[in-house]
Amino acid sequence: MSATGRILLIWMAVATALLAGCDRAQSLGAGKVIELRFWNGFTGPDGRTMLGIVKKFNEENHDVHVTMQRMEWGTYYNKLFVAGLGGRAPEVFVIHTDTLARFTRAKFVQPVDAFARPGGMIDTDDIDSNVWAAAEYGGKHYAVPLDIHLLGMYYNKTLFRQAGIAQPPTNRTEFVDALRRIRGLNGPDTWGFVFTWQRTNLYTFCRQNGGRLFDADYGASTLTDPKNVEAISFAADLILKDHLVPSPQNFDSWIGFRQGKVGMVFEGIYNLPDLQKQTDLDYGTAPLPVLFDHPAAWANSHNLCLRADLKGEELEASRRFIKYLSDHSLDWAMGGQIPVRKSLRASARFSQMTAQRNFARQIPYACYMPRVPFVFEYQTQFDAAIELALRGTKSPADALKIASDNIQKVIDRYQSADAIAAAGANP
């Protein structure tokens, strides 16, 4: 071929590439790429799992690019709230179910009902009704639940075999019997059970006994309800009277379980990655035993939220991203979570996730903590009351009374602020 011919072929190839590029740019809106920011608190192994899903989304959606930013949960909510106040919130962000009211009250999130509904882009018929109801505030849904992380039981199979315990306990009698059998089995530091995250453990006790933290309208604290006192007293007696459980200040509970010194812990599915990395611990998983009159298990969810002022192309791209995360929540489950999508939990892949499957059996009686704007204030007081009771510093009744009085002051303050705001809006 002559030099002229070769040059002509090169120019034809360039022209073809340019035309293809023009066609692609046209299909993407003249080459425009929509940039989305995605904030969350996934700073552990779950963050690497989520980052992988985000990367796959970016590879498969050339017209959208998501940048993920991770922060420690301890500072995340303050930063997110400040960003909302300053009009700099990310397009998509994660919040827990129990914090939802705080952000909806501040008008930082927008409803999702336009695309998350029965038969919709997110088919809510595929989500457990109690989980979907927990995303509701004021008659509208303000988030798409991605997962549900429940409290369940991890148990040490080696200690169970040594103690002659054939199956994990399912009720109080079996539970206390297991505590007695395992206590001191391999020395004074061997325990049948320890309290790990006291908030989730003791909230579960209260709910299994029919206790509630607030009245139906969330206008009054009901911490001093005798059912709550009875539940906290049972927990305190295991430590202070029966000496079957160590005091919280004297034992590193989760580490103790991982070291093989503890027979049972009630912990979240999110702790599973810790155990999966450990090769010297023979552990099993099961639903929580029913220690009182009702099955109940503390639960929370990571929810996908949209910035309140999102619209147009950014809103459409953000909805697509949320749908993608929901559709790929089995990948997310591998990091120690449970999908809220019933169809995904019915898959062969999920059936291989033994711990997630065992914990998921509790979804019908999952108990979210109360969703009120003053969530951090009341949880701090609840934590303090538990600590006082389990240490024996105060009786359970007195500890709960102190917390209840402090919570009621917070409720009254919020109600007063709402009344002032309403008066200003309707002079």
The 8 nearest C-alpha neighbors of each residue, nearest first, counted from 0:
[[1, 4, 5, 2, 3, 6, 8, 7],
 [0, 2, 4, 3, 5, 6, 7, 8],
 [3, 1, 5, 4, 6, 0, 7, 8],
 [4, 2, 6, 1, 5, 7, 0, 8],
 [5, 3, 7, 1, 2, 6, 0, 8],
 [4, 6, 2, 8, 7, 3, 9, 1],
 [7, 5, 9, 3, 4, 8, 2, 10],
 [6, 8, 4, 10, 5, 9, 11, 3],
 [9, 7, 11, 5, 10, 6, 12, 4],
 [8, 10, 6, 12, 11, 7, 13, 5],
 [9, 11, 13, 7, 12, 8, 14, 6],
 [10, 12, 8, 14, 9, 13, 15, 7],
 [13, 11, 15, 9, 14, 10, 16, 8],
 [14, 12, 10, 16, 15, 11, 17, 9],
 [13, 15, 17, 11, 12, 16, 10, 18],
 [16, 14, 12, 18, 13, 17, 11, 19],
 [17, 15, 19, 13, 14, 18, 20, 12],
 [16, 18, 20, 14, 19, 15, 21, 13],
 [17, 19, 21, 15, 20, 16, 14, 22],
 [20, 18, 22, 16, 21, 17, 15, 23],
 [21, 19, 17, 23, 18, 22, 24, 16],
 [20, 22, 18, 24, 19, 23, 25, 17],
 [21, 23, 19, 25, 20, 24, 18, 26],
 [24, 22, 26, 20, 25, 21, 19, 27],
 [25, 23, 30, 29, 21, 27, 26, 22],
 [24, 26, 29, 22, 28, 23, 27, 21],
 [25, 27, 23, 24, 28, 22, 29, 30],
 [28, 26, 24, 30, 25, 29, 62, 31],
 [27, 29, 25, 31, 30, 26, 24, 32],
 [30, 28, 24, 25, 31, 27, 26, 21],
 [29, 31, 24, 27, 28, 32, 25, 23],
 [32, 30, 28, 29, 27, 33, 62, 24],
 [33, 31, 62, 63, 34, 30, 64, 61],
 [32, 34, 63, 64, 62, 31, 35, 313],
 [35, 33, 64, 65, 63, 32, 36, 66],
 [36, 34, 65, 90, 64, 66, 37, 33],
 [35, 37, 66, 89, 90, 65, 67, 91],
 [36, 38, 67, 91, 92, 66, 89, 68],
 [39, 37, 92, 68, 67, 69, 93, 36],
 [38, 40, 93, 69, 41, 92, 70, 68],
 [39, 41, 70, 72, 69, 71, 42, 75],
 [42, 40, 46, 45, 39, 43, 69, 70],
 [41, 43, 46, 40, 69, 71, 70, 44],
 [44, 42, 45, 46, 41, 47, 40, 71],
 [43, 45, 46, 47, 48, 334, 42, 272],
 [46, 44, 48, 334, 43, 47, 41, 49],
 [47, 45, 41, 49, 42, 44, 48, 43],
 [46, 48, 50, 44, 45, 49, 51, 43],
 [47, 49, 45, 51, 46, 50, 334, 331],
 [50, 48, 46, 52, 51, 47, 45, 53],
 [49, 51, 47, 53, 52, 48, 46, 54],
 [50, 52, 54, 48, 49, 53, 47, 55],
 [53, 51, 49, 55, 54, 50, 56, 48],
 [54, 52, 56, 50, 55, 51, 49, 57],
 [53, 55, 51, 57, 52, 56, 50, 58],
 [54, 56, 58, 52, 53, 57, 59, 51],
 [57, 55, 53, 59, 54, 58, 60, 52],
 [56, 58, 54, 60, 55, 59, 64, 53],
 [59, 57, 55, 56, 60, 54, 61, 53],
 [58, 60, 56, 57, 61, 55, 54, 62],
 [61, 59, 57, 62, 63, 58, 56, 64],
 [60, 62, 63, 59, 57, 58, 64, 32],
 [61, 63, 32, 60, 27, 33, 31, 64],
 [64, 62, 33, 32, 61, 60, 34, 65],
 [65, 63, 34, 57, 35, 33, 66, 32],
 [66, 64, 35, 36, 34, 67, 57, 63],
 [67, 65, 36, 37, 35, 64, 68, 34],
 [66, 68, 37, 38, 36, 65, 69, 50],
 [67, 69, 38, 37, 39, 66, 70, 36],
 [68, 70, 39, 40, 41, 42, 38, 67],
 [71, 69, 40, 75, 72, 42, 39, 68],
 [70, 72, 40, 73, 75, 74, 42, 69],
 [71, 73, 75, 40, 74, 70, 76, 41],
 [74, 72, 71, 75, 76, 70, 77, 40],
 [75, 73, 72, 77, 71, 76, 78, 70],
 [76, 74, 72, 78, 77, 70, 71, 73],
 [75, 77, 79, 78, 74, 80, 72, 73],
 [76, 78, 80, 79, 75, 74, 81, 73],
 [79, 77, 81, 75, 76, 80, 82, 74],
 [78, 80, 76, 82, 77, 81, 75, 83],
 [81, 79, 83, 77, 82, 78, 76, 84],
 [80, 82, 84, 78, 83, 79, 77, 85],
 [81, 83, 88, 87, 79, 85, 80, 84],
 [82, 84, 88, 80, 86, 81, 85, 87],
 [85, 83, 81, 82, 86, 80, 87, 107],
 [86, 84, 82, 83, 87, 81, 88, 80],
 [85, 87, 83, 84, 88, 82, 81, 107],
 [88, 86, 82, 85, 83, 89, 84, 81],
 [87, 89, 82, 83, 86, 90, 79, 306],
 [90, 88, 36, 91, 37, 92, 87, 38],
 [89, 91, 306, 36, 305, 35, 88, 37],
 [92, 90, 305, 37, 89, 304, 36, 306],
 [91, 93, 38, 37, 304, 303, 39, 89],
 [94, 92, 303, 39, 302, 304, 301, 38],
 [95, 93, 302, 301, 96, 98, 92, 99],
 [96, 94, 301, 300, 98, 97, 302, 299],
 [95, 97, 99, 98, 300, 299, 94, 302],
 [96, 98, 370, 95, 99, 368, 369, 367],
 [99, 97, 96, 95, 101, 100, 370, 374],
 [98, 100, 96, 101, 102, 97, 103, 370],
 [101, 99, 372, 103, 371, 102, 98, 370],
 [100, 102, 372, 104, 99, 98, 103, 105],
 [103, 101, 105, 104, 100, 99, 107, 106],
 [102, 104, 106, 100, 105, 101, 108, 107],
 [103, 105, 106, 102, 101, 100, 372, 107],
 [104, 106, 102, 103, 107, 101, 108, 100],
 [107, 105, 103, 104, 108, 102, 307, 109],
 [106, 108, 307, 102, 105, 83, 103, 306],
 [109, 107, 307, 306, 305, 106, 103, 304],
 [108, 110, 307, 141, 305, 306, 111, 107],
 [111, 109, 141, 140, 112, 139, 108, 142],
 [110, 112, 141, 113, 115, 140, 114, 142],
 [113, 111, 115, 114, 110, 116, 140, 139],
 [112, 114, 111, 115, 116, 110, 119, 120],
 [113, 115, 120, 112, 119, 111, 116, 121],
 [116, 114, 121, 112, 119, 111, 113, 120],
 [115, 117, 119, 123, 122, 112, 114, 118],
 [118, 116, 122, 123, 124, 119, 115, 121],
 [119, 117, 122, 116, 120, 123, 124, 121],
 [120, 118, 122, 116, 121, 117, 114, 115],
 [119, 121, 114, 122, 115, 118, 322, 116],
 [122, 120, 115, 119, 123, 114, 116, 322],
 [121, 123, 118, 119, 117, 124, 116, 125],
 [122, 124, 117, 116, 125, 126, 121, 115],
 [123, 125, 117, 122, 126, 118, 127, 116],
 [124, 126, 123, 340, 341, 122, 342, 127],
 [127, 125, 340, 123, 124, 339, 341, 128],
 [128, 126, 130, 129, 131, 125, 339, 341],
 [127, 129, 131, 130, 132, 126, 124, 123],
 [130, 128, 132, 131, 127, 133, 363, 365],
 [131, 129, 133, 127, 128, 132, 126, 134],
 [130, 132, 128, 133, 134, 129, 127, 126],
 [133, 131, 129, 134, 135, 130, 128, 140],
 [132, 134, 130, 131, 135, 129, 96, 367],
 [135, 133, 140, 132, 131, 142, 141, 96],
 [136, 134, 140, 139, 132, 133, 138, 141],
 [135, 137, 139, 138, 140, 134, 100, 141],
 [136, 138, 139, 135, 140, 103, 100, 141],
 [137, 139, 136, 135, 140, 141, 132, 110],
 [140, 138, 135, 136, 137, 110, 141, 112],
 [141, 139, 135, 134, 110, 111, 142, 112],
 [140, 142, 110, 111, 109, 134, 135, 139],
 [143, 141, 304, 303, 302, 134, 140, 111],
 [142, 144, 303, 302, 145, 304, 141, 111],
 [145, 143, 302, 146, 301, 303, 142, 300],
 [144, 146, 302, 301, 325, 339, 143, 338],
 [147, 145, 338, 339, 337, 300, 144, 301],
 [146, 148, 300, 337, 299, 339, 149, 338],
 [149, 147, 299, 298, 268, 336, 300, 337],
 [150, 148, 298, 267, 297, 268, 147, 151],
 [149, 151, 267, 266, 297, 296, 298, 265],
 [152, 150, 286, 287, 265, 266, 358, 267],
 [151, 153, 265, 285, 287, 284, 286, 264],
 [152, 154, 284, 264, 283, 263, 265, 285],
 [153, 155, 263, 283, 262, 282, 156, 284],
 [154, 156, 282, 262, 157, 158, 281, 159],
 [157, 155, 159, 282, 158, 281, 160, 154],
 [156, 158, 160, 159, 155, 161, 281, 282],
 [159, 157, 161, 160, 156, 155, 262, 162],
 [158, 160, 164, 156, 162, 157, 161, 163],
 [161, 159, 163, 157, 162, 158, 164, 156],
 [160, 162, 158, 159, 163, 157, 164, 184],
 [161, 163, 159, 160, 164, 180, 181, 158],
 [162, 164, 160, 161, 159, 165, 180, 158],
 [165, 163, 159, 162, 166, 160, 177, 167],
 [164, 166, 163, 159, 160, 167, 162, 168],
 [167, 165, 164, 168, 159, 169, 156, 163],
 [166, 168, 169, 285, 165, 154, 164, 174],
 [169, 167, 173, 174, 170, 288, 166, 177],
 [168, 170, 288, 289, 167, 173, 287, 174],
 [171, 169, 289, 288, 290, 173, 172, 168],
 [172, 170, 290, 174, 173, 175, 289, 288],
 [171, 173, 174, 175, 170, 176, 290, 168],
 [172, 174, 168, 176, 171, 170, 175, 177],
 [173, 175, 171, 168, 177, 176, 172, 170],
 [176, 174, 178, 177, 172, 173, 171, 179],
 [175, 177, 173, 179, 178, 174, 172, 180],
 [176, 178, 180, 174, 175, 179, 173, 181],
 [179, 177, 191, 175, 176, 181, 180, 182],
 [180, 178, 176, 182, 177, 181, 175, 243],
 [181, 179, 177, 178, 162, 182, 176, 184],
 [180, 182, 191, 184, 178, 179, 162, 190],
 [181, 183, 190, 179, 191, 184, 189, 180],
 [184, 182, 186, 187, 189, 185, 181, 190],
 [183, 185, 181, 182, 186, 189, 180, 162],
 [186, 184, 183, 189, 187, 188, 260, 182],
 [185, 187, 183, 188, 189, 184, 182, 260],
 [186, 188, 183, 189, 185, 182, 184, 190],
 [187, 189, 186, 190, 260, 183, 185, 182],
 [190, 188, 260, 183, 187, 182, 186, 185],
 [191, 189, 182, 261, 192, 181, 262, 260],
 [190, 192, 178, 262, 181, 182, 261, 263],
 [193, 191, 263, 190, 262, 264, 261, 244],
 [192, 194, 244, 252, 264, 195, 245, 261],
 [195, 193, 197, 196, 252, 200, 264, 192],
 [194, 196, 252, 197, 253, 193, 264, 266],
 [197, 195, 198, 199, 200, 194, 266, 265],
 [196, 198, 200, 199, 195, 201, 194, 385],
 [199, 197, 201, 196, 200, 382, 202, 381],
 [198, 200, 202, 197, 201, 196, 297, 203],
 [201, 199, 197, 203, 198, 202, 196, 204],
 [200, 202, 204, 203, 198, 199, 197, 205],
 [203, 201, 205, 199, 204, 200, 198, 206],
 [202, 204, 206, 201, 200, 297, 296, 205],
 [205, 203, 201, 207, 202, 206, 230, 208],
 [206, 204, 210, 202, 227, 208, 230, 203],
 [207, 205, 209, 210, 203, 208, 204, 295],
 [208, 206, 293, 204, 295, 291, 209, 205],
 [207, 209, 291, 205, 206, 210, 292, 226],
 [208, 210, 206, 207, 205, 226, 211, 293],
 [211, 209, 205, 226, 206, 227, 208, 224],
 [212, 210, 213, 221, 206, 209, 222, 205],
 [211, 213, 222, 221, 220, 210, 214, 369],
 [214, 212, 220, 221, 217, 219, 211, 215],
 [213, 215, 217, 216, 219, 221, 218, 220],
 [214, 216, 217, 213, 218, 219, 211, 212],
 [215, 217, 218, 214, 213, 219, 220, 371],
 [218, 216, 214, 213, 215, 219, 220, 371],
 [217, 219, 216, 214, 410, 220, 213, 215],
 [220, 218, 217, 214, 213, 407, 221, 410],
 [219, 221, 213, 222, 403, 407, 212, 214],
 [222, 220, 213, 212, 223, 224, 214, 219],
 [221, 223, 212, 224, 403, 220, 399, 227],
 [222, 224, 221, 399, 400, 225, 228, 227],
 [223, 225, 226, 227, 222, 221, 228, 210],
 [226, 224, 228, 227, 229, 223, 210, 396],
 [227, 225, 210, 229, 224, 228, 208, 230],
 [228, 226, 230, 210, 205, 225, 229, 224],
 [227, 229, 225, 231, 226, 230, 396, 395],
 [230, 228, 232, 226, 227, 231, 225, 233],
 [231, 229, 227, 233, 205, 232, 228, 204],
 [230, 232, 234, 228, 233, 229, 395, 235],
 [233, 231, 235, 229, 234, 230, 395, 228],
 [234, 232, 236, 230, 231, 235, 229, 237],
 [233, 235, 231, 232, 237, 236, 230, 238],
 [234, 236, 389, 232, 238, 237, 233, 239],
 [237, 235, 240, 239, 233, 238, 234, 232],
 [236, 238, 241, 234, 235, 243, 244, 242],
 [239, 237, 244, 242, 236, 235, 245, 246],
 [238, 240, 236, 242, 235, 237, 241, 391],
 [241, 239, 236, 242, 238, 237, 235, 243],
 [240, 242, 237, 243, 236, 238, 239, 244],
 [243, 241, 238, 244, 240, 239, 237, 245],
 [242, 244, 241, 237, 238, 178, 182, 179],
 [243, 245, 238, 242, 237, 193, 192, 190],
 [246, 244, 238, 247, 250, 193, 249, 243],
 [245, 247, 249, 248, 238, 390, 244, 389],
 [248, 246, 249, 250, 245, 390, 194, 389],
 [249, 247, 246, 250, 390, 251, 245, 386],
 [250, 248, 246, 247, 245, 251, 252, 390],
 [249, 251, 252, 247, 248, 245, 246, 255],
 [252, 250, 254, 255, 253, 249, 247, 248],
 [251, 253, 255, 195, 254, 250, 193, 256],
 [254, 252, 256, 255, 195, 251, 257, 264],
 [253, 255, 257, 256, 252, 251, 258, 259],
 [256, 254, 252, 258, 253, 260, 257, 251],
 [255, 257, 261, 253, 259, 258, 254, 260],
 [256, 258, 254, 259, 255, 253, 280, 274],
 [257, 259, 255, 256, 260, 254, 280, 261],
 [260, 258, 256, 257, 261, 255, 280, 155],
 [259, 261, 189, 255, 256, 258, 190, 188],
 [262, 260, 256, 190, 191, 259, 263, 189],
 [261, 263, 191, 155, 154, 192, 158, 190],
 [264, 262, 154, 192, 153, 261, 191, 155],
 [263, 265, 153, 152, 192, 266, 193, 154],
 [266, 264, 152, 151, 150, 153, 200, 263],
 [265, 267, 150, 151, 264, 152, 268, 195],
 [268, 266, 150, 269, 149, 270, 151, 148],
 [267, 269, 270, 271, 335, 148, 336, 149],
 [268, 270, 335, 267, 271, 336, 148, 272],
 [271, 269, 268, 272, 273, 267, 335, 266],
 [270, 272, 274, 273, 269, 268, 335, 275],
 [273, 271, 275, 274, 270, 335, 276, 334],
 [274, 272, 271, 275, 276, 270, 277, 269],
 [275, 273, 277, 276, 271, 272, 270, 257],
 [274, 276, 272, 277, 273, 271, 278, 270],
 [275, 277, 274, 273, 272, 278, 271, 279],
 [276, 278, 274, 275, 279, 280, 273, 257],
 [277, 279, 280, 276, 275, 281, 274, 282],
 [278, 280, 277, 281, 258, 259, 257, 276],
 [281, 279, 278, 282, 277, 259, 257, 155],
 [280, 282, 156, 155, 157, 279, 283, 278],
 [283, 281, 155, 156, 154, 280, 153, 284],
 [282, 284, 154, 153, 156, 155, 285, 281],
 [283, 285, 153, 152, 354, 154, 357, 282],
 [286, 284, 152, 357, 151, 287, 358, 153],
 [287, 285, 151, 358, 152, 357, 288, 361],
 [286, 288, 151, 152, 289, 285, 169, 296],
 [289, 287, 169, 170, 168, 290, 286, 171],
 [288, 290, 170, 294, 291, 169, 287, 171],
 [289, 291, 171, 170, 288, 207, 292, 204],
 [292, 290, 208, 207, 289, 293, 171, 204],
 [293, 291, 208, 207, 290, 294, 289, 209],
 [292, 294, 207, 291, 295, 208, 289, 209],
 [295, 293, 289, 207, 364, 292, 296, 291],
 [296, 294, 207, 364, 365, 206, 293, 203],
 [295, 297, 365, 203, 366, 150, 298, 149],
 [298, 296, 366, 203, 150, 199, 149, 367],
 [299, 297, 149, 367, 366, 365, 148, 150],
 [298, 300, 148, 367, 147, 96, 95, 149],
 [301, 299, 147, 146, 96, 95, 148, 302],
 [300, 302, 95, 145, 94, 146, 144, 93],
 [301, 303, 144, 93, 94, 143, 145, 142],
 [302, 304, 93, 143, 142, 92, 144, 145],
 [305, 303, 142, 92, 91, 93, 302, 108],
 [304, 306, 91, 108, 90, 109, 307, 92],
 [307, 305, 108, 90, 309, 308, 107, 109],
 [306, 308, 108, 109, 107, 309, 305, 106],
 [309, 307, 306, 310, 109, 108, 107, 305],
 [310, 308, 314, 306, 307, 313, 90, 305],
 [311, 309, 314, 313, 308, 312, 315, 307],
 [310, 312, 314, 313, 315, 309, 316, 317],
 [311, 313, 315, 314, 316, 310, 33, 317],
 [314, 312, 316, 315, 311, 310, 317, 309],
 [313, 315, 310, 317, 309, 311, 312, 316],
 [314, 316, 312, 318, 317, 313, 319, 311],
 [317, 315, 319, 313, 318, 314, 312, 320],
 [318, 316, 320, 314, 319, 315, 313, 321],
 [317, 319, 321, 315, 320, 316, 322, 314],
 [320, 318, 316, 322, 317, 321, 323, 315],
 [319, 321, 323, 317, 318, 322, 316, 324],
 [322, 320, 318, 324, 323, 319, 325, 317],
 [321, 323, 325, 319, 320, 324, 326, 318],
 [324, 322, 320, 326, 321, 325, 327, 319],
 [325, 323, 327, 321, 322, 326, 328, 320],
 [324, 326, 322, 328, 323, 327, 145, 321],
 [325, 327, 323, 324, 328, 322, 329, 343],
 [328, 326, 324, 325, 329, 330, 323, 331],
 [327, 329, 331, 325, 330, 326, 338, 324],
 [330, 328, 332, 331, 327, 338, 333, 343],
 [331, 329, 328, 332, 333, 327, 52, 48],
 [330, 332, 328, 329, 333, 334, 48, 49],
 [333, 331, 336, 329, 334, 337, 335, 330],
 [332, 334, 331, 330, 335, 329, 336, 48],
 [333, 335, 332, 45, 331, 48, 336, 272],
 [336, 334, 269, 332, 333, 271, 268, 272],
 [335, 337, 332, 148, 269, 268, 334, 146],
 [336, 338, 146, 332, 147, 355, 148, 339],
 [339, 337, 146, 340, 328, 332, 145, 147],
 [338, 340, 146, 126, 147, 341, 145, 337],
 [339, 341, 126, 125, 338, 343, 342, 344],
 [340, 342, 344, 125, 343, 126, 339, 345],
 [343, 341, 345, 344, 340, 125, 346, 126],
 [344, 342, 346, 345, 340, 341, 329, 338],
 [343, 345, 341, 346, 342, 349, 340, 338],
 [346, 344, 342, 343, 341, 347, 349, 350],
 [347, 345, 343, 348, 349, 344, 350, 342],
 [348, 346, 350, 349, 345, 351, 344, 343],
 [347, 349, 346, 350, 351, 352, 329, 344],
 [348, 350, 352, 351, 346, 344, 347, 345],
 [349, 351, 347, 348, 352, 346, 356, 353],
 [350, 352, 349, 348, 353, 347, 356, 355],
 [353, 351, 349, 350, 355, 354, 356, 348],
 [352, 354, 356, 355, 351, 357, 350, 284],
 [355, 353, 357, 356, 284, 352, 358, 268],
 [356, 354, 358, 352, 357, 353, 337, 359],
 [355, 357, 359, 353, 354, 358, 352, 350],
 [358, 356, 354, 359, 285, 355, 360, 286],
 [357, 359, 355, 360, 356, 286, 151, 361],
 [360, 358, 356, 361, 362, 357, 355, 337],
 [359, 361, 358, 357, 362, 356, 286, 363],
 [360, 362, 359, 363, 364, 358, 365, 286],
 [361, 363, 365, 364, 359, 360, 149, 358],
 [364, 362, 361, 365, 360, 129, 127, 359],
 [365, 363, 295, 362, 361, 366, 294, 296],
 [364, 366, 362, 296, 298, 363, 295, 297],
 [367, 365, 297, 298, 296, 364, 295, 368],
 [368, 366, 298, 299, 297, 369, 365, 97],
 [367, 369, 97, 370, 366, 297, 298, 299],
 [370, 368, 371, 97, 367, 374, 212, 213],
 [371, 369, 97, 100, 98, 368, 99, 374],
 [370, 372, 100, 374, 373, 369, 101, 98],
 [373, 371, 101, 100, 374, 104, 370, 98],
 [374, 372, 376, 371, 375, 377, 101, 409],
 [373, 375, 371, 372, 376, 377, 378, 98],
 [376, 374, 378, 377, 373, 379, 98, 372],
 [375, 377, 379, 373, 374, 378, 380, 406],
 [376, 378, 380, 379, 374, 406, 375, 381],
 [379, 377, 381, 375, 380, 376, 382, 374],
 [380, 378, 382, 376, 377, 381, 375, 383],
 [379, 381, 383, 402, 377, 378, 382, 384],
 [380, 382, 378, 384, 383, 379, 377, 402],
 [383, 381, 379, 385, 380, 384, 198, 378],
 [382, 384, 380, 386, 381, 385, 379, 387],
 [385, 383, 398, 381, 387, 386, 399, 382],
 [386, 384, 388, 382, 383, 387, 389, 381],
 [385, 387, 383, 389, 384, 388, 390, 382],
 [388, 386, 392, 384, 390, 393, 385, 389],
 [389, 387, 395, 391, 385, 393, 390, 386],
 [390, 388, 235, 386, 391, 387, 385, 246],
 [391, 389, 387, 392, 388, 386, 246, 247],
 [390, 392, 388, 393, 389, 387, 394, 239],
 [391, 393, 387, 390, 388, 394, 389, 386],
 [394, 392, 388, 387, 391, 398, 397, 395],
 [393, 395, 397, 396, 388, 398, 391, 392],
 [396, 394, 388, 398, 397, 232, 228, 399],
 [397, 395, 399, 394, 398, 228, 400, 223],
 [398, 396, 400, 394, 399, 395, 393, 401],
 [399, 397, 384, 395, 401, 400, 396, 393],
 [398, 400, 402, 396, 397, 401, 384, 223],
 [401, 399, 397, 403, 398, 402, 223, 396],
 [402, 400, 398, 404, 399, 403, 397, 405],
 [401, 403, 399, 380, 405, 400, 404, 384],
 [402, 404, 400, 406, 405, 401, 222, 220],
 [405, 403, 407, 401, 406, 402, 400, 408],
 [404, 406, 402, 408, 403, 407, 401, 409],
 [407, 405, 403, 409, 408, 404, 377, 402],
 [408, 406, 410, 404, 409, 405, 220, 403],
 [409, 407, 411, 405, 406, 410, 412, 404],
 [408, 410, 412, 406, 407, 411, 413, 405],
 [411, 409, 407, 413, 412, 408, 414, 406],
 [410, 412, 414, 408, 409, 413, 415, 407],
 [411, 413, 409, 415, 410, 414, 408, 416],
 [414, 412, 416, 410, 415, 411, 417, 409],
 [415, 413, 417, 411, 416, 412, 418, 410],
 [414, 416, 418, 412, 413, 417, 411, 419],
 [415, 417, 413, 419, 414, 418, 420, 412],
 [418, 416, 420, 414, 415, 419, 421, 413],
 [417, 419, 415, 421, 416, 420, 414, 422],
 [418, 420, 422, 416, 417, 421, 415, 423],
 [419, 421, 417, 423, 418, 422, 416, 424],
 [422, 420, 424, 418, 423, 419, 417, 425],
 [421, 423, 425, 419, 424, 420, 426, 418],
 [424, 422, 420, 421, 425, 426, 419, 418],
 [423, 425, 421, 422, 426, 420, 419, 418],
 [424, 426, 422, 423, 421, 420, 419, 418],
 [425, 423, 422, 424, 421, 420, 419, 418]]
